[in-house]
Amino acid sequence: MKITCVAIDDEPLAVKKIAGYIQKIPFLELVAECRSAFEAMEILQNNKVQLLYIDINMPDFNGMEFVKSLTDKPYVIFTTAYSEYAVEGFQVEAVDYLLKPITFSSVLKAANKVKNLVELNMNCQRESIQPIFDHLFVKSAYKLIRIELDQIKYIESQHEYIKIYLIHGDPVMTQMSLKSFGELLPIDRFMRVHRSFIVNLKRISVIERNRIIFDGKIYIPVGEQYKEKFQEYRNGNI
């Protein structure tokens, strides 16, 4: 498991120091170093970021106000030279509050807190997904969403998440492995055809060479280790 994170500080030496610490922690993945909240805003719009190490005192748009402005908040660890912000920091549900000068041990300790929270959240989400007859409930963005199995076209793995593509409506994303989700699906209706894809066999209308085509434009490859099983399915339906 990798936790994606961003280091944000307007002081070049400070952001480099935090970034260096992050890169030494095996379960953290540094997405970017940012010199301002505005730069971080663009990074968050284009990347899935789970954790922010962010300075509070920055010009124009300070770290506290930036965190308050986010609708979909990552985990937050504040870094600052001023202890008076601590109470306000925890009011916005920051995981930790590190006072400068920051040491590697304090960064690691805070990262372990986040790791424990991520693992706990993943376990809760797994428990919240319960197949009931022809539908299941998936936890996504703090909501349980009902998904009819026959409405699923295919499921795509995206790192620690999966994306469920439906016949109608927008895809649904949830934090879960493709393997775990596949174990909930009926094996006579769904098949894993690639390390990143599971398909609804009843929704396949076009097969071209070793690719499954959805909507005339979505091409899903059949991986080498899945070809034999998929070939058996094809032969049994020709």
Beta strands, then each sheet from edge to edge (+ up, - down):
strand 1: 3-8
strand 2: 28-34
strand 3: 51-55
strand 4: 75-80
strand 5: 96-99
strand 6: 131-132
strand 7: 135-140
strand 8: 143-148
strand 9: 152-158
strand 10: 161-166
strand 11: 172-174
strand 12: 190-194
strand 13: 197-200
strand 14: 206-208
strand 15: 211-214
strand 16: 218-221
sheet 1: 2+ 1+ 3+ 4+ 5+
sheet 2: 6+ 7- 8+
sheet 3: 11+ 10- 9+ 13- 12+
sheet 4: 14+ 15- 16+
end
